[in-house]
C-alpha cells in the first residue's frame, strides 16, 4: 500500500496554512524523517556507594526538522510567500499538524530557528528553500481519520 496523502499545516490564531499545497509551498521529502527524545535527569551520587542513581526524569524538548520549497509567480510574490512562512514559524507558540493518509499528529511548538537558501538555480525558477528547526513539546496529539 502506498502513501496517498501528505499534509503539513501550521496554525496562526484560528487559521490554518497548508505548507504542502504545491502552489506556494512544498514540503521536502526528508522532513520529519528523524525524531529523538532526550531526558532531563536528576541524578544523585553518594560518597559511600559506587555509581549514581536516577531519582527523576522528564522528557526534554524535541526538535523537528522541516524543509519547505517556496514558490512565487514573480520575485515579489516569492518574497511575500517567504515572509509569510517565516512569520508563521516566528510565533511564540503554535500548533503544527503533520498528516500521512489517515494518521494526523499535532505538535505544540515554539518559535523556530530557520535558514533561507536562494541558490542561483532556485532563484531563476522563482523558488527558495527554507529549513526550519522547530522545538516542540515531546508529547503530541494523535488523531486518526477513518
Secondary structure, DSSP 8 states (H G I E B T S, - for coil): -----EEEEEEETTEEEES--SSSEEE-TTTT------EEEEEEE-SSSSSEEEEEEEE--EEEEEEEEEE-SSHHHHHHHHHHHHHHHTSSEEEEEEEETTEEEEEEEE--EEEEE--HHHHHTTEEEEEEEEEE-S--EEEE--
